[in-house]
């Protein structure tokens, strides 16, 4: 990080974020043990989406890493693992017994005074939702001690909402607080949660139904959590947002039901689109596919080809933590199989690999001037960002440009029944990079106008902490290059 990077980052922040960043350094609300109100147990309208168990005996397997449990603060596997350990998703798996789930809840209650990261706002919010769902499914497990702990955690969350971050974190805080207020019959908590929730949904859900952080994975996470909230509370004001998000989900998926790996994305974290749609159908919710527009993504399709292209700006300008420098990138499936793939997301740790995976060179993009189109840094930061101009936006032809390099970079996409064609323009020396599935024949890519072409071995991720091999084609060109894939 340097001063210029920091300045280009701060300029996009909201005053609220800056104020609470400073406030949180001084004011640190602590846990206060409280007695839960006497309340009537809510009845779930339908069965929620089951979670991955992730624990056998005392061994946890989370984000493809293993840990024989000793401490909730375990950090050797990285912060994301520690957070997942403290989310308690596993207690809502189909194959865990209520007795085992309660054993872990009780262990957490005993250990709570010594827990650090697990008492951050985000894991509190998710853990509270998971405990509440579990108690609604197993009312016999909702003892006074457990409910007192749950209520005390909800009250702590209400005092440390993540206004310093905003984005999906604050939205999930609001979902959790709304659930807690309804579950315990705490009107003040419920109104605080619902007011914040409706405000954030209006802010964060775009007109085309996408979540504004533009990650299909986080879209699924948040949609599932929204349906959980409706399941427990029955608040009908949430249904229009769910319908809009379902309409986007319908459009952002390939024919096989998977989504493109745009932004931070990994399998095994969010429920699948099929599971989410089945969940919504159990409520009797109906929806229609919404055209991709404000999210910045477009789908191009022919008889045997499906492509998703990114022609959007960073929408959550003040919270781009899950955005990548992937402007004008794309993915391509042929005959239902991935052909041009994204490098994916293997880690959230602030490492060289994290920096690489967010950079332009890790995507199917043009790279010029030896830098990324937007200035990714610090694991979750973006400084200076490029601006996209869409020049043509048609069903079978899309053309756009961005200003992320010293000269404008222009790219067009054309699809027909036989080929997918990309044409790149840059007034100078540049490279066009393709990440290619290993079982696809390089000879099916025809290049015109290249100075030279390199084929190297690479790796990509479809889930955290695991890699698969791929081929990387680097096309060196000056001014213009065109290639077709068939």
C-alpha positions in Angstrom: 0.0 0.0 0.0 1.1 3.5 -0.7 -0.5 6.9 -0.1 -1.8 7.2 -3.7 -3.5 3.8 -3.4 -5.0 4.7 -0.1 -6.3 8.0 -1.4 -7.9 6.3 -4.4 -9.6 3.9 -2.1 -10.8 6.3 0.6 -12.4 8.6 -2.0 -15.1 6.0 -2.7 -16.0 5.4 1.0 -19.2 6.7 2.5 -18.8 9.1 5.5 -20.6 6.5 7.6 -17.8 4.0 7.0 -15.1 6.5 7.9 -17.0 7.6 11.0 -17.5 4.0 12.3 -14.0 2.9 11.3 -12.8 5.6 13.8 -15.5 4.9 16.4 -14.8 1.2 16.4 -11.2 1.8 17.4 -12.4 3.6 20.6 -15.8 2.0 21.4 -15.8 -1.8 21.8 -19.1 -3.1 23.0 -18.7 -6.2 25.2 -20.8 -9.3 25.8 -23.4 -8.9 28.6 -25.2 -12.0 29.8 -28.9 -11.4 29.7 -32.0 -13.5 30.4 -34.0 -14.2 27.3 -37.6 -13.1 27.3 -40.4 -15.7 27.7 -41.7 -16.2 24.2 -43.7 -18.4 21.9 -41.6 -20.7 19.7 -42.1 -19.7 16.0 -43.0 -22.4 13.5 -41.1 -22.7 10.3 -43.3 -22.6 7.2 -41.1 -25.1 5.4 -37.8 -27.0 5.7 -34.8 -24.8 5.1 -32.0 -25.7 2.8 -29.8 -28.3 4.5 -26.2 -27.5 5.3 -23.0 -29.4 4.9 -22.2 -31.3 8.1 -18.5 -30.6 8.1 -17.8 -32.4 11.4 -17.2 -36.0 12.3 -16.5 -36.6 15.9 -14.1 -33.8 16.8 -12.7 -33.3 13.3 -14.0 -30.3 11.3 -13.7 -30.2 7.5 -14.4 -26.7 6.3 -13.4 -25.0 3.1 -11.5 -28.2 2.3 -9.3 -27.9 5.3 -9.2 -30.2 8.3 -8.9 -29.5 12.0 -9.2 -31.7 15.1 -11.0 -29.4 17.4 -9.3 -27.9 20.4 -10.0 -24.1 20.3 -12.6 -21.9 18.6 -9.8 -19.4 18.0 -7.7 -21.8 15.8 -6.1 -19.6 13.2 -3.5 -21.8 11.4 -6.0 -22.4 8.5 -6.6 -18.7 8.0 -9.4 -16.3 9.1 -12.0 -17.7 6.7 -11.6 -21.1 8.3 -11.9 -19.6 11.8 -15.0 -17.7 10.8 -16.6 -20.8 9.2 -15.9 -22.8 12.4 -17.8 -20.2 14.4 -20.8 -19.8 11.9 -22.3 -23.1 13.1 -23.7 -24.0 9.7 -23.1 -27.6 10.5 -25.9 -27.9 13.1 -28.4 -27.5 10.3 -27.1 -30.5 8.3 -29.5 -33.4 7.7 -27.0 -35.9 9.0 -26.1 -34.4 12.4 -28.1 -35.6 15.4 -29.7 -33.0 17.7 -27.6 -34.3 20.5 -24.3 -33.7 18.6 -25.5 -30.2 17.6 -26.3 -29.4 21.2 -23.0 -30.7 22.4 -21.2 -28.1 20.2 -23.6 -25.3 21.2 -22.9 -26.1 24.9 -19.2 -26.2 24.2 -19.4 -22.8 22.6 -21.3 -21.3 25.6 -18.7 -22.6 28.0 -15.8 -21.4 25.9 -17.4 -18.0 25.0 -15.4 -15.8 27.4 -12.2 -16.9 25.7 -13.4 -16.6 22.1 -12.1 -13.7 20.0 -12.7 -13.8 16.2 -15.9 -15.8 16.7 -17.3 -12.8 18.6 -16.8 -10.5 15.6 -20.1 -9.1 14.3 -20.3 -11.2 11.1 -19.9 -14.7 12.8 -22.3 -13.6 15.5 -24.9 -12.7 12.9 -24.6 -16.0 11.0 -24.3 -18.1 14.2 -27.4 -16.6 15.6 -29.4 -17.4 12.5 -28.1 -21.0 12.6 -28.9 -21.4 16.2 -32.4 -19.9 15.7 -33.2 -22.2 12.8 -31.9 -25.2 14.8 -34.1 -24.3 17.8 -37.2 -23.8 15.5 -36.5 -27.3 14.1 -35.8 -28.8 17.5 -37.8 -26.9 20.2 -36.8 -29.5 22.8 -33.2 -28.3 22.5 -34.0 -24.7 23.3 -33.1 -24.8 27.0 -33.0 -21.6 29.1 -29.2 -21.5 29.2 -28.9 -21.8 25.4 -31.6 -19.2 24.7 -30.0 -16.8 27.2 -26.8 -17.1 25.3 -28.5 -16.7 22.0 -30.4 -13.6 23.1 -27.3 -12.1 24.6 -25.5 -12.6 21.3 -28.3 -10.9 19.4 -28.2 -8.0 21.8 -24.4 -7.7 21.3 -24.9 -7.7 17.5 -27.4 -4.9 17.8 -24.7 -2.8 19.5 -21.9 -3.5 16.9 -23.6 -3.5 13.5 -21.1 -3.3 10.7 -21.6 0.2 9.5 -17.8 0.5 9.0 -18.1 -2.1 6.2 -21.7 -1.9 4.9 -22.4 -4.2 1.9 -23.3 -7.8 2.5 -22.0 -7.8 6.0 -24.5 -5.1 7.2 -27.3 -6.8 5.2 -26.7 -10.1 7.0 -26.5 -8.3 10.3 -30.0 -6.9 9.5 -31.4 -10.3 8.5 -30.1 -11.8 11.7 -31.4 -9.0 14.0 -34.8 -9.2 12.3 -34.9 -13.0 13.0 -33.8 -12.5 16.6 -36.4 -9.8 17.3 -39.2 -12.0 15.9 -38.0 -15.2 17.6 -37.8 -13.6 21.1 -40.8 -11.3 20.6 -38.5 -8.3 21.2 -40.3 -5.5 19.4 -37.5 -3.0 19.7 -34.9 -5.5 18.2 -37.4 -6.6 15.5 -38.2 -3.0 14.4 -34.5 -2.0 14.4 -33.6 -5.1 12.3 -36.6 -4.7 9.9 -36.0 -1.0 9.3 -32.3 -1.6 8.6 -33.1 -4.7 6.5 -35.6 -2.9 4.2 -33.2 0.0 3.8 -30.3 -2.3 2.9 -32.4 -4.3 0.5 -33.4 -1.2 -1.3 -29.7 -0.1 -1.5 -28.1 -3.5 -2.3 -30.6 -5.2 -4.7 -30.3 -3.8 -8.2 -33.3 -3.3 -10.5 -32.4 -6.5 -12.4 -32.4 -8.5 -9.1 -28.7 -8.8 -8.7 -26.9 -8.1 -5.4 -24.7 -5.1 -6.1 -21.4 -6.7 -5.1 -21.8 -8.7 -8.4 -20.7 -12.1 -7.1 -23.1 -14.9 -8.0 -21.9 -16.8 -5.0 -22.8 -14.0 -2.6 -26.1 -13.5 -4.4 -27.0 -17.1 -3.6 -25.9 -16.8 0.0 -28.0 -13.7 0.6 -31.0 -15.0 -1.2 -31.0 -18.1 0.8 -30.7 -16.0 4.0 -33.6 -13.8 2.9 -35.7 -16.9 2.4 -34.7 -18.1 5.9 -35.8 -14.8 7.3 -39.2 -15.0 5.6 -39.5 -18.7 6.8 -39.1 -17.7 10.4 -40.8 -14.3 10.4 -43.4 -14.4 7.7 -42.8 -10.8 6.8 -44.5 -10.3 3.4 -42.5 -7.2 2.6 -39.5 -9.5 1.9 -41.3 -11.4 -0.9 -40.9 -8.8 -3.6 -37.1 -8.7 -3.0 -36.9 -12.5 -3.0 -38.8 -12.6 -6.3 -36.5 -10.1 -7.9 -33.4 -12.0 -6.7 -34.8 -15.3 -8.0 -35.5 -13.6 -11.3 -31.8 -12.7 -11.5 -30.7 -16.1 -10.4 -32.8 -17.6 -13.3 -30.7 -15.5 -15.8 -27.2 -15.7 -14.3 -27.0 -19.5 -14.6 -25.8 -21.8 -17.4 -28.2 -24.4 -18.7 -26.6 -26.9 -16.2 -27.7 -24.7 -13.3 -24.2 -23.4 -12.4 -23.2 -19.8 -12.4 -20.1 -18.0 -13.8 -17.1 -17.4 -11.5 -17.3 -13.6 -11.5 -15.9 -11.8 -8.5 -15.2 -13.9 -5.4 -16.8 -17.2 -6.2 -16.3 -20.8 -5.0 -18.5 -23.9 -4.9 -19.5 -25.5 -1.6 -20.2 -22.3 0.2 -23.6 -21.1 -1.0 -26.6 -23.4 -1.6 -27.0 -24.4 -5.2 -29.4 -22.5 -7.4 -31.5 -25.6 -7.6 -31.8 -25.9 -3.8 -32.7 -22.2 -3.5 -35.4 -22.5 -6.2 -36.8 -25.6 -4.5 -36.8 -23.7 -1.2 -38.7 -20.8 -2.8 -41.2 -23.1 -4.5 -42.0 -24.7 -1.1 -43.4 -21.3 0.0 -45.4 -21.0 -3.2 -43.3 -18.1 -4.4 -43.3 -17.6 -8.2 -41.0 -15.5 -10.3 -39.9 -14.7 -13.9 -36.4 -14.4 -15.3 -35.2 -10.8 -15.4 -32.9 -9.6 -18.1 -29.3 -9.0 -17.1 -28.8 -5.3 -17.1 -27.6 -3.2 -14.1 -25.4 -6.1 -12.8 -23.1 -5.5 -15.8 -23.2 -9.1 -17.0 -24.6 -10.4 -20.2 -25.4 -13.9 -21.5 -24.8 -14.8 -25.1 -26.1 -18.1 -26.3 -26.4 -20.2 -29.5 -27.4 -23.8 -30.1 -24.1 -25.2 -28.6 -22.5 -22.2 -26.9 -23.1 -20.3 -23.8 -21.0 -17.3 -22.7 -21.2 -14.8 -19.9 -19.4 -11.5 -20.4 -18.6 -8.7 -17.9 -19.2 -5.3 -19.3 -20.1 -3.6 -16.0 -18.5 -1.1 -13.6 -18.0 -1.9 -9.9 -21.5 -1.2 -8.6 -20.8 -1.3 -4.8 -18.2 1.4 -5.2 -17.7 1.9 -1.5 -17.5 -1.9 -0.8 -15.6 -3.6 -3.6 -14.1 -6.3 -1.3 -15.4 -9.2 -3.4 -14.8 -7.5 -6.8 -11.9 -8.4 -9.1 -10.2 -6.5 -11.9 -12.0 -8.6 -14.5 -13.6 -5.9 -16.7 -14.5 -7.3 -20.2 -13.7 -10.8 -19.1 -15.8 -13.8 -20.1 -16.5 -17.5 -19.6 -17.5 -19.9 -22.4 -19.2 -23.3 -22.3 -19.5 -25.4 -25.5 -21.9 -28.4 -25.6 -22.5 -27.9 -21.8 -18.8 -28.2 -20.9 -16.6 -25.4 -19.6 -14.0 -24.3 -22.2 -12.8 -20.8 -21.3 -12.7 -20.7 -17.5 -12.0 -18.3 -14.7 -9.0 -18.7 -12.4 -11.5 -18.7 -9.5 -11.1 -18.0 -5.8 -9.0 -20.3 -3.7 -8.3 -18.1 -0.6 -9.2 -14.9 1.3 -5.9 -14.8 3.0 -3.9 -11.7 2.1 -1.3 -13.6 0.1 0.3 -13.4 -3.3 -2.2 -15.9 -4.5 -5.1 -13.7 -3.4 -3.6 -10.7 -5.1 -3.1 -12.8 -8.3 -6.7 -14.1 -8.3 -8.1 -10.6 -8.1 -5.8 -9.2 -10.8 -6.6 -8.8 -14.5 -4.0 -11.4 -15.5 -6.0 -14.1 -13.7 -9.0 -13.5 -16.0 -9.8 -13.8 -19.7 -8.8 -10.2 -20.4 -6.5 -7.9 -22.2 -3.5 -6.8 -20.1 -1.5 -3.7 -21.0 1.1 -1.5 -19.3 1.9 -4.5 -17.0 -0.9 -3.7 -14.6 -4.5 -4.5 -13.8 -7.4 -2.6 -15.2 -8.5 -1.7 -11.6 -6.1 -1.3 -8.8 -6.7 -4.4 -6.5 -4.7 -4.5 -3.3 -4.7 -5.5 0.4 -6.9 -8.6 -0.1 -10.2 -6.8 -0.3 -9.3 -3.2 -1.4 -9.6 -1.5 -4.8 -8.0 1.9 -5.4 -8.3 3.5 -8.8 -11.0 1.8 -11.0 -11.5 1.7 -14.7 -14.8 3.0 -16.2 -16.7 0.9 -18.8 -18.4 2.3 -21.9 -20.8 -0.1 -23.6 -20.7 0.7 -27.3 -23.1 -2.0 -28.6 -25.4 -4.3 -26.6 -27.2 -6.8 -28.8 -28.2 -10.4 -28.4 -25.4 -11.9 -30.5 -22.9 -8.9 -30.5 -21.5 -6.9 -27.5 -18.9 -4.3 -27.7 -17.4 -2.2 -24.9 -14.3 -0.3 -23.8 -12.6 0.7 -20.6 -10.0 3.3 -19.6 -8.0 1.2 -17.1 -4.7 1.4 -19.1 -2.8 4.3 -20.6 -4.9 4.0 -23.7 -8.5 2.9 -24.1 -9.0 -0.9 -24.4 -11.8 -2.0 -26.6 -13.3 -5.5 -27.0 -16.1 -7.1 -28.9 -17.9 -10.4 -28.6 -19.8 -12.2 -31.3 -21.6 -15.5 -31.1 -23.3 -17.7 -33.7 -24.1 -21.4 -34.0 -20.6 -22.4 -34.8 -18.2 -19.9 -33.3 -17.5 -17.4 -30.5 -15.3 -14.5 -31.7 -13.4 -11.9 -29.7 -11.7 -8.9 -31.2 -9.4 -6.7 -29.1 -8.1 -3.2 -29.9 -5.4 -1.4 -28.0 -3.1 1.3 -29.5 0.1 -0.2 -28.3 1.6 -3.5 -27.2 -0.7 -5.7 -25.1 -1.5 -9.4 -24.4 -4.9 -11.2 -24.5 -5.1 -14.0 -22.0 -7.3 -17.1 -22.2 -7.6 -19.7 -19.4 -8.5 -23.0 -21.1 -9.9 -26.3 -19.8 -7.3 -29.0 -20.2 -9.6 -31.3 -22.3 -10.3 -28.6 -24.9 -8.2 -28.7 -28.1 -6.1 -25.6 -28.5 -6.4 -26.1 -32.3 -10.0 -25.1 -32.1 -8.9 -21.5 -31.3 -8.0 -19.6 -34.4 -6.0 -16.3 -33.9 -5.5 -13.5 -36.4 -3.1 -10.6 -35.9 -0.9 -12.0 -33.2 2.8 -11.1 -32.8 3.4 -14.3 -30.9 1.4 -16.9 -28.9 2.6 -18.7 -25.7 0.9 -21.8 -24.2 1.7 -22.5 -20.5 0.5 -24.7 -17.7 -1.7 -23.0 -15.1 -4.1 -23.8 -12.3 -7.5 -22.6 -11.2 -10.0 -23.2 -8.4 -13.6 -24.0 -8.3 -13.6 -24.3 -4.5 -11.5 -22.9 -1.7 -8.0 -24.4 -1.1 -8.1 -26.8 -4.0 -6.6 -26.4 -7.5 -7.2 -28.0 -10.9 -4.8 -27.8 -13.9 -5.6 -25.6 -16.9 -3.8 -24.2 -20.0 -3.1 -20.5 -20.4 -2.8 -19.0 -23.8 -1.1 -15.6 -23.9 -1.6 -13.8 -27.2 0.9 -10.9 -27.8 -0.4 -8.2 -30.2 -0.1 -4.6 -31.2 -3.2 -2.5 -32.0 -5.6 -5.4 -32.9 -6.1 -9.1 -32.5 -9.0 -11.4 -33.3 -9.6 -14.9 -32.3 -12.5 -17.4 -32.8 -13.3 -20.4 -30.7 -15.3 -23.3 -32.3 
